[in-house]
Amino acid sequence: TGGAGQEAPNTWTEVTYDLSAYDGQDIYVAIHYTSADKFMLFVDDMSINTTFGPAVPVAEFSADATAICEGGTVNFTDLSSGADSYSWTFTGGTPSTSTDANPSVVYSSAGTYTVELTVTNSEGSDTETKTGYIIVGAAPSLSTSVTDVNCFGGADGAIDLTVTDGTSPFSFAWSNSETTQNLTGLTAGTFDVTVTDNAGCEVTTSATVNEPASALSLSTSITEASCGNADGSATVTASGGTLSYYYAWSSSGSSATETGLGAGDYTVTVTDDNGCEEITSVTITELGAPTVTVSITDATCFGGCNGQALAVVSGGTSPYSYSWAPTGGTDDGMGAYTDLCAGSYDVTVSDDAGCQVIESFDINQPTEITGSLTPSNVSCYGY
């Protein structure tokens, strides 16, 4: 108050107003003079002091990855302002809820998932919902089909790898440094593969290529032919490889044992059930017949029966047996035939291989002694 040209009195009034009702609005300060003396308004330095109370929080967050593979982990970061507490909801995640400021969540199943964060303080709360925020892709699924090595030590194994699910294209990293989907020309062993899809999902599997426990092996045994006959035989015994076995002899037989063989060389090809082959050969030799020499002792007297024969055998296959004809003498079973009368005889010698030889001989006797008497009469009686 005061007249014209007068200084205003040094009297000031401090007033406090609650402006919380205007939160978020622009506020204008106006000074309205209510005195009847409208020319007596003085304005000097004016100070407006403001005191702000707690604001309602604002929810916001981010994730270190929004597109992951099944089983992947997402780390969430709170970007809210003014928050005192947190309440997260993760559809499809583990855990499904959290009160941590910066939680980590595992997503085990493919799908598209929503994340919601509600933040709270003393002035209220705010919720941020991100629908379809996390996209979880199905990891590739792997299956293998193995072709084992046919023959021991071979390199014809194979692995066919089938990939389902995931996001194509795929890359392949095998433990033998190959990068193709399928493998061929493999030896026996275990092979690992890591498959990565276009979304970066990785899965690993392994496959084992087997082979027969041992190589196909052959051994042979023979029976020699005897006395120029085709009665030899050969047997091949197979082991290892893969049962069953199939036989092909150069003499046209198709069994493990080939019979009716004469002297000569023979081959046999044995094939197992996987087609593995081994070839071996045998030689059949001919066992010769024995030879016989007969040593005789003639009868000492005409008409006597004390002649003897001794069969001496060489060659062939011992032991030997003897058969004498005609019968009537004494056979000791060891090649001697005694008490023989004069005449013609045969001895048949058989060896252990069944070969026989016949030798003929004669037992002789001295000439019969004959005599005659010529009588001479007595010339005189009594003389």
For each residue, the residues with C-beta under 8 A, 3 or more apart:
1: 8 9 35 37 40
2: 6 7 8 9 40 42
3: 6 40
4: 39
5:
6: 2 3
7: 2 42
8: 1 2 42 44
9: 1 2
10:
11:
12:
13:
14:
15:
16:
17:
18: 21
19: 22 27 50
20: 23 53
21: 18
22: 19 25 27
23: 20 55
24:
25: 22
26:
27: 19 22
28:
29: 48
30:
31: 41 43 46
32:
33: 38 40 41
34:
35: 1 38 40 41
36:
37: 1 40
38: 33 35 41
39: 4
40: 1 2 3 33 35 37
41: 31 33 35 38
42: 2 7 8
43: 31 46
44: 8
45:
46: 31 43
47:
48: 29
49:
50: 19
51:
52: 55
53: 20 123
54: 82 121 122 123
55: 23 52 82 123
56: 82 121 123 124 125 126
57: 80 81 82 83 84 119 120 121 123 124 125 126
58: 80 81 82 119 126
59: 80 83 117 118 119 126 127 128
60: 78 79 80 81 117 128
61: 76 77 78 79 80 115 117 128 130
62: 76 77 79
63: 66 74 75 76 77 115 133 134
64: 74 75 76 77
65: 68 72 74 75
66: 63 74 133 134 135
67: 134 135 137 199
68: 65 72 73 74 107 134 135 136 137
69: 72 136 137 138 139 199 200 201 202
70: 107 108 109 110 136 137 138 139 201
71: 106 107 108 139
72: 65 68 69 106 107 136
73: 68 104 105 106 107
74: 63 64 65 66 68 93 104 105 107 134
75: 63 64 65 102 104
76: 61 62 63 64 88 102 103 104 105 115
77: 61 62 63 64 102
78: 60 61 83 86 101 102 117 119
79: 60 61 62
80: 57 58 59 60 61 83 86 117 119 126 128
81: 57 58 60
82: 54 55 56 57 58 119 121 123
83: 57 59 78 80 86 101 119 120 121
84: 57 119 120 121 122
85: 99 119 120 121
86: 78 80 83 98 99 100 101 117 118 119
87: 97 99 117 118 119 120
88: 76 97 98 99 100 103 115 116 117
89: 96 97 115 116 117
90: 93 94 95 96 97 98 103 105 113 115 134
91: 96 113 114 115
92: 107 109 111 113 134 136
93: 74 90 96 105 106 107 113 134
94: 90 105 106 107 108
95: 90 98 103 105
96: 89 90 91 93
97: 87 88 89 90
98: 86 88 90 95 103 105
99: 85 86 87 88
100: 86 88 103
101: 78 83 86
102: 75 76 77 78
103: 76 88 90 95 98 100
104: 73 74 75 76
105: 73 74 76 90 93 94 95 98
106: 71 72 73 93 94
107: 68 70 71 72 73 74 92 93 94 113 134 136
108: 70 71 94
109: 70 92 136
110: 70 136 137 138
111: 92 136
112: 132 134 135 136
113: 90 91 92 93 107 132 133 134 135 136
114: 91 129 130 131 132 133 134
115: 61 63 76 88 89 90 91 129 130 133 134
116: 88 89 127 128 129 130
117: 59 60 61 78 80 86 87 88 89 127 128 129
118: 59 86 87 125 126 127 128
119: 57 58 59 78 80 82 83 84 85 86 87 125 126 127
120: 57 83 84 85 87 124 125
121: 54 56 57 82 83 84 85 124 125
122: 54 84
123: 53 54 55 56 57 82
124: 56 57 120 121
125: 56 57 118 119 120 121
126: 56 57 58 59 80 118 119
127: 59 116 117 118 119
128: 59 60 61 80 116 117 118
129: 114 115 116 117
130: 61 114 115 116 133
131: 114
132: 112 113 114 135
133: 63 66 113 114 115 130
134: 63 66 67 68 74 90 92 93 107 112 113 114 115
135: 66 67 68 112 113 132
136: 68 69 70 72 92 107 109 110 111 112 113
137: 67 68 69 70 110 166 167 197 199 201
138: 69 70 110 141 165 166
139: 69 70 71 165 166 197 201 202 203
140: 163 164 165 166 170 195 197 201 203
141: 138 163 164 165 166 203
142: 161 162 163 193 195 203 205
143: 161 162 164
144: 159 160 161 162 205 207
145: 159 160 162
146: 157 158 159 160 207 208 209 210
147: 156 157 158 159 160 209
148: 157 188 209 210 211
149: 152 153 154 155 156 157 186 187 188 209 210 211 212
150: 154 156 211 242 274 275 276
151: 154 156 211 212 215 216 241 274 275 276
152: 149 211 212 213 214 215 216 240 241 276
153: 149 187 211 215
154: 149 150 151 157 187 211 276
155: 149 185 186 187
156: 147 149 150 151 185 186
157: 146 147 148 149 154 185 186 187 188 209 211
158: 146 147 182 183 184 185 186 209
159: 144 145 146 147 182 183 186 191 207 209
160: 144 145 146 147 182
161: 142 143 144 172 181 182 183 193 195 207
162: 142 143 144 145
163: 140 141 142 166 170 181 195
164: 140 141 143
165: 138 139 140 141
166: 137 138 139 140 141 163 170 195 197 198 199 201 203
167: 137 197 198 199 201
168: 197 198
169: 197 198
170: 140 163 166 181 195 196 197 198
171: 179 195 196
172: 161 178 179 180 181 193 194 195
173: 179 193 194 196
174: 177 178 179 180 183 191 192 193
175: 191 192 193 206
176: 183 191
177: 174
178: 172 174 183
179: 171 172 173 174
180: 172 174 183
181: 161 163 170 172
182: 158 159 160 161
183: 158 159 161 174 176 178 180 186 191
184: 158
185: 155 156 157 158
186: 149 155 156 157 158 159 183 189 191 209
187: 149 153 154 155 157 209 211
188: 148 149 157 209 210 211
189: 186 208 209
190: 206 207 208 209
191: 159 174 175 176 183 186 206 207 208 209
192: 174 175 204 205 206
193: 142 161 172 173 174 175 204 205 206 207
194: 172 173 202 203 204
195: 140 142 161 163 166 170 171 172 202 203 204 205
196: 170 171 173 200 201 202
197: 137 139 140 166 167 168 169 170 200 201
198: 166 167 168 169 170
199: 67 69 137 166 167
200: 69 196 197
201: 69 70 137 139 140 166 167 196 197
202: 69 139 194 195 196
203: 139 140 141 142 166 194 195
204: 192 193 194 195
205: 142 144 192 193 195
206: 175 190 191 192 193
207: 144 146 159 161 190 191 193
208: 146 189 190 191
209: 146 147 148 149 157 158 159 186 187 188 189 190 191
210: 146 148 149 188
211: 148 149 150 151 152 153 154 157 187 188
212: 149 151 152 215 216 240 241 242 272 274 276
213: 152 240
214: 152 217 239 240 241
215: 151 152 153 212 240 241 276
216: 151 152 212 238 239 240 241 270 272 276 277 278
217: 214 238 239 240 241 278
218: 236 237 238 268 270 278 280
219: 236 237 239
220: 234 235 236 237 268 280 282
221: 234 235 237
222: 232 233 234 235 282 283 284
223: 232 233 234
224: 232 284 285 286 287 353
225: 228 229 230 231 232 261 262 263 284 285 286 287
226: 229 231 232 286 287 317 353 354 355
227: 286 287 288 289 353 354 355 356
228: 225 286 289
229: 225 226 262
230: 225 260 261 262
231: 225 226 260 261
232: 222 223 224 225 226 260 261 262 263 284 286
233: 222 223 257 258 259 260 261
234: 220 221 222 223 249 257 258 261 266 268 282 284
235: 220 221 222 256 257 258
236: 218 219 220 247 256 257 268 270 280
237: 218 219 220 221 256
238: 216 217 218 241 245 256 270 272 278
239: 214 216 217 219
240: 152 212 213 214 215 216 217
241: 151 152 212 214 215 216 217 238 245 272 273 274 276 278
242: 150 212 272 273 274 276
243: 272 273
244: 272 273
245: 238 241 256 270 271 272 273
246: 254 270 271 272
247: 236 253 254 255 256 268 269 270
248: 254 268 269 270 271
249: 234 252 253 254 258 266 267 268
250: 266 267 268
251: 258 261 266
252: 249
253: 247 249 258 259
254: 246 247 248 249
255: 247 258
256: 235 236 237 238 245 247
257: 233 234 235 236
258: 233 234 235 249 251 253 255 261 266 268
259: 233 253
260: 230 231 232 233
261: 225 230 231 232 233 234 251 258 264 266 284
262: 225 229 230 232 284 286
263: 225 232 284 285 286
264: 261 283 284
265: 281 282 283 284
266: 234 249 250 251 258 261 281 282 283 284
267: 249 250 279 280 281
268: 218 220 234 236 247 248 249 250 258 279 280 281 282
269: 247 248 277 278 279
270: 216 218 236 238 245 246 247 248 277 278 279 280
271: 245 246 248 275 276 277
272: 212 216 238 241 242 243 244 245 246 275 276
273: 241 242 243 244 245
274: 150 151 212 241 242
275: 150 151 271 272
276: 150 151 152 154 212 215 216 241 242 271 272
277: 216 269 270 271
278: 216 217 218 238 241 269 270
279: 267 268 269 270
280: 218 220 236 267 268 270
281: 265 266 267 268
282: 220 222 234 265 266 268
283: 222 264 265 266
284: 222 224 225 232 234 261 262 263 264 265 266
285: 224 225 263
286: 224 225 226 227 228 232 262 263
287: 224 225 226 227 316 317 353 355
288: 227 315 316 355
289: 227 228 315 316 351 355 356 357
290: 313 314 315 316 317 320 349 351 355 357
291: 313 314 315 316 357
292: 311 312 313 347 349 357 359
293: 311 312 314 359
294: 309 310 311 312 347 359 361
295: 309 310 312
296: 307 308 309 310 361 362 363
297: 307 308 309
298: 307 342 363 364 365 366
299: 302 303 304 305 306 307 340 341 342 363 364 365 366
300: 304 306 366
301: 304 306 365 366
302: 299 365 366 367 368 369
303: 299 341 342 365 368
304: 299 300 301 307 341 365
305: 299 339 340 341
306: 299 300 301 338 339 340
307: 296 297 298 299 304 338 339 340 341 342 363 364 365
308: 296 297 336 337 338 340
309: 294 295 296 297 324 329 336 337 338 340 345 347 361 363
310: 294 295 296 335 336 337
311: 292 293 294 322 335 336 337 347 349 359
312: 292 293 294 295 335
313: 290 291 292 316 320 335 349 351
314: 290 291 293
315: 288 289 290 291
316: 287 288 289 290 291 313 320 349 351 352 353 355 357
317: 226 287 290 351 352 353 355
318: 351 352
319: 351 352
320: 290 313 316 335 349 350 351 352
321: 333 349 350
322: 311 331 333 334 335 337 347 348 349
323: 347 348 350
324: 309 327 329 331 337 345 346 347 348
325: 345 346 347 348
326: 343 345
327: 324
328: 339 340 341
329: 309 324 337 338 339 340 345
330: 337 338 339
331: 322 324 336 337
332: 335 336 337 338
333: 321 322
334: 322
335: 310 311 312 313 320 322 332
336: 308 309 310 311 331 332
337: 308 309 310 311 322 324 329 330 331 332 340 345 347
338: 306 307 308 309 329 330 332
339: 305 306 307 328 329 330
340: 299 305 306 307 308 309 328 329 337 343 345 363
341: 299 303 304 305 307 328 363 365
342: 298 299 303 307 362 363 364 365
343: 326 340 362 363
344: 360 361 362
345: 309 324 325 326 329 337 340 360 361 362 363
346: 324 325 358 359 360 361
347: 292 294 309 311 322 323 324 325 337 358 359 361
348: 322 323 324 325 356 357 358
349: 290 292 311 313 316 320 321 322 356 357 358 359
350: 320 321 323 354 355 356
351: 289 290 313 316 317 318 319 320 354 355 356
352: 316 317 318 319 320
353: 224 226 227 287 316 317
354: 226 227 350 351
355: 226 227 287 288 289 290 316 317 350 351
356: 227 289 348 349 350 351
357: 289 290 291 292 316 348 349
358: 346 347 348 349
359: 292 293 294 311 346 347 349
360: 344 345 346
361: 294 296 309 344 345 346 347
362: 296 342 343 344 345
363: 296 298 299 307 309 340 341 342 343 345
364: 298 299 307 342
365: 298 299 301 302 303 304 307 341 342
366: 298 299 300 301 302 369
367: 302
368: 302 303
369: 302 366
370:
371:
372:
373:
374:
375:
376:
377:
378: 381 382 383
379: 383
380: 383
381: 378
382: 378
383: 378 379 380
